[in-house]
Amino acid sequence: MLFHLCATCGVEQDPNTPLPDECAICADERQYIPLGGQEWTTVEALAGAGYRAVEHEVEPGLHGLYVDPKTAIGQQSLVISTPAGSLLWDPIGFVDAAAVDAVAAHGPVIAVAGSHPHMFGVQTQWSKALGDVPILVADADRSWLARSDGPIVFWSGTHEVAPGLTLHQIGGHFPGSAVAHWRDGGDGRGVLLTGDGVFPNPDRRTVSFLRSYPNRLPLSAAVVRRIADQLSHLEFDRIIGNFDNVIDHDGREALAYSATRHCAWVTGEFDHLT
């Protein structure tokens, strides 16, 4: 049985139902259907075309995994290792035996989780390849699941994956958008692993808060304040995104400053500069 995935976003589809005319995630205003129309592919087709997963160390206990050449959205998965086991965060839309071996080399994987629906990837195939480990999905985003035949565990609010590694639902980009807080990362100063809910910018000093990144839709001031307030009690020094985008230090301060700046712009405080 072939498991199809969208060539644009890399998210898997239900193998037991006919493929839809369009990928629901890409047809939404946060993403897009390419000019040439909807295209589907398979992991087997990608492997046959020479695609492969490449691993690199981000910091001790944290490894990145991306597809080369770039496919779909092009995100980086992160493998967070703890004494209790590893979390595969934001699974890529590709998996093969070599990729599974690379992930498993850092200890037993105890869960797979996407920060939001754009990052579901082929999470079910990853789960199966890793021994049917739980797939953690925010309950608020369950309607975006195109494939639900795996060991899915729905959660809300906060969810402890392992001691010192907790998921936090912040909403914004999607109602269930989440971040992972790794208490022992960053040499013990803490790391915040984010998807599109909090996005480290190229200046490496600030973050963005958007409903849509490709279509440049902002979030309101009220939502950004809510996100910043929800994260203000967490201790972290670094913020690591899903595209190798990083705030190297003073992450809590960068997030607070960025939230204040965003709110000032969208409420008109800086209109005199335009």
N, C-alpha and C positions, 0 to 999 in steps of 0.2 A: 504494500500500500504506500502510495506516494503522499507525502505531507507537503502541501503547497504553502508558500509564503508570498506575501506581497513584495514585488521587486523594488518598490519605492520606500516602504517603511520597514520591511524585513520581518513583519509580524505573521506568525503562522495562522493557518486556517483550519477549520474542523474537517478532518478527512472523511467524515461520515455524511456530509451534506454537500450538495453541488456548490461549486465556487460561485460567489455572487458576481454581478456585473462589475461592481466596484468594491474596493476595500473600504469598509466603513470608517476606519481610522483616517485614511487619506482623503476621503470625501468630506470630512469634517473641516470646519474653518481653520483649525489649528494646523492642518497639514495641506496637502494638495494632490490632485491627480495630475500626472505629467501631461504635457501637451500632446504626446503621442498616444495617450490613453492608458488604461489599466493594463499592467503586465503582471503575470504570476511566474514564479520559478520554484525550484525545489533545492534542498540542500545537496542532493546528488548532482543536479545540473551545475551548481556552483563549484562543487569539488571537481567535476569533470572539466570545467573551464579553467582550472588552476587556482581557484581561491583557496586560501588557507588561513588558519588562525595563528597570530603571532603574539607571543607573550613577552612582557617586560616587567621588571621590578619598579614599582612606584616608590616604595619605601619598605623597610623591613616589615614583613607580615602583610603586605599589600601588593598585589600583582595585577597588572592590566592585561587585557586580551582584546585584540581587534582583528578585523578581517582585512587581508591584503590580497589583491587590490581592494580598495574601498567598495563596499556594496551597501545598498539601501541608505539609511540615515547615516551610517558610519560611526555609530557610538563605540565607546570602549566599555567592555565589561570590567568589573573589578572583583577580585577574589580577596576577601578579608579573612585572614586566618586568626583564629583564637584557640586557646587550649581546649575548648569544647567542640571545635569543628569550624568549618569555613562556610561563608555565605557567598554565593555567586550573585552579584548585584548587577542589574541592567544587562541581562543575557543578550549576547549578540545573535543575529539572525543566521547563524551558521554553527555547525557542530560536526566534528569527525573524531575518530579514535585518538588522533594525536592531540587534539584540543582537550578531550576528556582527560587524557593522561597528564597533560600539563596542569590542569586544574586540580586533579586528584593528588598530584605530587605535593601539594601544600597542606595535605591532611584531608580527612573525610569531610565531604560537603554535607551540611545538615539542612540547607534550604537554598532555594532559588527565589529571587525577588526582583521585580522591576519597579523603578521609582514611579512610573506612570505608564499608561497604555502604549505610548510610542516606543517604550523600552521593553515590551513583553518579548520581543524577538521570537526565537523558537524555544520558549521556556519549557514547554512540555517535552520536547525532544531532549533538551538538556537534563530535565528531571529523570526521564527514563534511562538515559545513558549513564547517569550517576547513581542509579539504583532506586529510582522512584522516590527521590527525596521530596519533601513538601514544597509546593509552589505557593508563596505568600502573595496574596492579592488583596489590596484594599477593598473592602466591601463596597465603598462608594463608587468604585470603578468596575464592578462586576459586569455591568451591561456591555462593556467594551471587550469582553472576552470572546474572541472568535472561536477559540478551541477550549473545551472544558472537560476533556476526558482524562486529565491527569489528576494527581493527588493535591488538589487545590485547597488551601486553607485561607478562608477569608478573615480579615482582621480590621479593626477600627481603632482610632486614637493612637495608642502606642502598642508595640509588640516586641517583646524581648526575644531575640533570635538566640542569643547566648549571653552569659554574664559579661557585661561591658559592651554589648552590641545590641542596639535597640532601634527599631523603626519608629518614625514619628510621622503621622499624617498631618500635612500642613495645608493641603488644598491649593487653590490658586490656579495653577496651570490646568489641572484636572481636580475635581473634588477630592479624589483619593491620592493626589500627589504626595509623595513621601520622601523623606531623607533618612539616611542611616547614620546614627551617631556611634562612632567607635571610640570608646573612652580611652583605650590604651594606645591609640595611634599617635603619630606625631611625637614620638619619644615620650609618651605619657601625657602630653598636653592636650590630646584629643583631636579627632578628625571628624568633620562633617562631610558625608558623601551625598552629593546632590544629583538630581536629574535636572529637568528644566524648571523646577519650582524655584530654585535659587541657582543662578547661572554665573560662575566666575567669568569675568570679562578679560579681554586681551591685556588690559593694563595691569592685571594681576593685583589690583588694589581694591576693586569694586565688583559688585555682582548686579545682575539684572533680574527683573521679575516681569515675565510676559505671559500672556495667554497663548500667543502664537509667536514663535521665533521666525519661521520663514515668512509669515504674513504680517509681522510687526504689530501685533495687537497687544496693548499694554494691559496690566491689571490696575484696578482702581486703588486709590490711596488707602481706603478702608481695608481692602484685602491685604495689601502689602504691610500695613501696620499690624494686622492680625498675624501674619506669618512671622514678622520680626519679633512680636511679643511671644509667640509660641516657642521660638528658638532661643530667646534671651536667657533662659535658665540653664541651658546646656553649656558645658565647658568644652571649648575646642579652639585650637590655634590655627589649624589648616582647614580649607574648604577645597574639596576635590570634585570636579565635575565629571561628566561622562564623555568628554571630548578632549581629554588630556589638558583640560583647563583648570588652573589651580590658583588659589590664594595661598601663598607659601607660609605666611605668618600673620598674626593679629586678625584672624578670621572673624572673631566675634565683633571686633570694632569695625571691620570692613562691611559686615552685613548691616550693622546698625546705621553706619553712615550712609550706605547705599539706599537703605529703606527711607531714611529721612530725605535724601536727595530726590529719590523717585517721587515721593509724595509731594514735595515742593513743586516739582515740574508739572505733575498732572493736575494739581489744584490751582495752577496759575501764578504761583509765587514768583516765578522767574520770567513771566511774560514780557517784562520790560527789556529783556535781553534778546527778544526775537523780532 
